Amino acid sequence: MSFLAPLALWFALSIPALVLLHLLKRRHRTHPVPSTVLWDRHLADTRAQSPWQRLRAQWLLLLQILLLALAVLALARPLSSSTATPSPLRVLILDASASMQSTDVLPSRFEAARAEAHRWVQGLGPHQTLAILQAGPGVLVRQAPTSDRTALRRALDACQVTDGPARIGDALRLAESLIRNVEGAEIHLFSDGALAGLDASPAPALPAVFHPVGVRRRNVAFTSLEVRPHPENPAQRTLLASLVNLTPDPVETSVTLAAGTENVAVRTVSLDAGASASVVFNVTPWPVEVFTVRHDAPDDLAVDNHASVVSPPPVPARILLATRGNAFLQRAILASGPVALTVVQDFPDTPDSPDSPADWDIVILDGLTPSPWPSANLLAIAASPPDWFDQTEPVSNPAIVDWQAGHPVLRFVGLDAVAIAKASTATLPPWGNALIDTPQGPVAFAGQHRSQRILWLGFDLLDTTWPLRVSFPVFIANAIQWLHPHAARSAALNIRAGEPIRLQPPQSAARLEIQPPGEDWQEVPYSPGAPQVAYARTDRQGLYRFRWPGGETTVAVQAIDPVESDTTPRPIPWQTSAHPPVAASALPSAPQERWRGFAAAALAILLLEAWFQHRRT
């Protein structure tokens, strides 16, 4: 046995002092007190002149010596080595995604889940430890493993619901790292089951327990919102909003468009159960750049009933088209919106020529492979430099088996009726994403190579039936929208909740401030001259305003997510009862303090003496 405070053993000198007090004869008048109850019958010899007396066996002396010894040992804080007591670990994951704001369970799913978690924490065993994770757009460790219930309740109260999705997969991976090699450990997930990508979770066999919350699906939501140049009138912009009815009944609602704070248009929309519709507004240029749509249909989830978009005034795209002749392509480019188109038959070879690529926002190569390669954003049709990918393989009559309809370039584009006579397939470069797939390989891809956006088609448009299809001009408009540098900068002003805001303030800006929705202005950590600033606290939808000396801008954070808007309570897609046993690690030998036992024994002896005196008197 060892001691944490060995100097306290010096208090043991009080024991000899106590014995000396018992050897002394008393020469004063007797005054009974509670602590001398055992002394009375042993003090008969009070007439002797000698100050000392013979030491007699006394219960009082023995009790007091024992009391002092126990007190001294408690003050010295003794330690002994023993095997650590196993403490079953629980990891609690609280879903803080947007769907948890649904009010089908009052006051909301999130508050109901938190209340259930509080009750569950209250019922933990005395040796159980718990860690608390909040799963929103990011995973937050609200409480490291502990058995302190006060700290656990405080951590649950600190959790806040967000307007973004829940990264449950990341939360499960973190929880798995906490319970690895811990015998009897469990993961407890409090959620409504509206989780994206959970099927791809790398640990479906975790010892997890699902605590469901939510009773119904009743929601009318905006699932997309964007502003495009008007295809016929360059002085106007077209706002497209998608509205979906996720209720069991038909719904009729009014959709209101506001420019800044002024309502400028209203549309009435009727939706059958489970149906969706596109709401189109043609917007005349306004002095404001922020547009907001909202509907008034009653539902359980309010966060997706409105959305805002930032749309700076359109800037015509300067396009250089190098082609040997393609009337379909030229007409589609001119119909895509406000553009300044220049057509050449041979690509300029020198940067100081009148048609230098540096003077253009977009370069379109139709069957030409120039040298040097242009540095502007590029649409390459049947043209490719040798360093993009390995040797292309020509194929005849390839059938289109799939296309990425979710990519901005192929939005609202159908390719099921397009036939290709001949094409070249490609081995995708690391920076490319396949857009159009055939059994022989991809024949179109898009990506960003360094600072250049590139869209590649491995076939000549005149060798296909695509220019005769209605989807072709839509594709060209999408491509120009995606390749236009101004459109790319505008896209950075509209993000989903939970995504970081990335700004490029002027190099001369010495100070940067932000005003989040409903908050005051606050300074953003910023190094003057930095090429980019990232701001990650975007868990709430709304307008985030930035300002710096001589300028300002606004970023719209949108709570638009079809997965979160579908508030159907659903089970977790993996079984929690089939998990394999978890290997237990050896319990280490750990020093344990023993002072509490000595202190308790000393207190018991003190109470025994007081009880005896009370009984006697």
Order of alpha helices (4+ residues) and beta strands (2+ residues): beta-alpha-alpha-beta-beta-alpha-beta-beta-alpha-alpha-beta-beta-beta-beta-beta-beta-beta-beta-beta-beta-alpha-beta-beta-beta-beta-beta-beta-beta-beta-beta-alpha-alpha-beta-beta-beta-beta-beta-beta-beta-alpha-beta-alpha
